């Protein structure tokens, strides 16, 4: 399985985006969802979760190896 290597960082602006830390690649763009009744804070929380994905993957791999 391949993916964009981390670390990733969330950037909060008109659209919430997740970029590689060096800023070379956009990993995700998250619409705030205001038109659908979702709060901007929900989009920000989703971006934080997406940005954590590389670290979460490494943690899962470590747990799998320990079991």
N, C-alpha and C positions, 0 to 999 in steps of 0.2 A: 504494500500500500504506500503510495507516495502522497506528499502534501507539501505545501509551502513551509519551509523550515521556520521555526520560531527564533527568537521571541516575537510576539505580535503585541501591538499597542492600540487601544481604542482612542479615537479622536472624535471629539464632540463638537459639532457645528450644525449647519442647517440640516444636513444628513449626517447621521452617525456612521463613521467608517472604522474599519479595522485594517491597519497597515502592518507590514513588517516594520520592525523597529528602525531600520535604516531608511524607511519611507519609499523604497524602490517598488513595492508591489502592494496593491490594494487587495486584501483578502476578502473583505465583505463590506457591503453598504447596507445599512439598516435604516429603513424609512421610520420616522418617528411614529407614524400611525395615527396622527391626530385626526385625520379624516375618518378613521375607523373607530374612533373613541378610545384609543389607547393613549396612555400618558407618555410623555417624552422620557420620563424616568424608566419606563419599561424598555424602551429602545436602548437607553444607556446601559441598563442591566444586561440586556441581551448582548450588547457589544462587549461588555466586560467578560461575559461568559465565553463568547467566541474568542476573544483575545487570550483567554486562559487555556484554550484547547491544546496547544503544544505542551504546556506544563502538565495538564491533566493526563495527556497521553503518556508522558514519561512516568508519571506516578502510577498509572494503571500497569504499565510494563514492569515497573519495579515490584509492585504487589504480586503480579502474576509469577515473576521469577522467584519471589520469596515463598510462594505456596507450593 
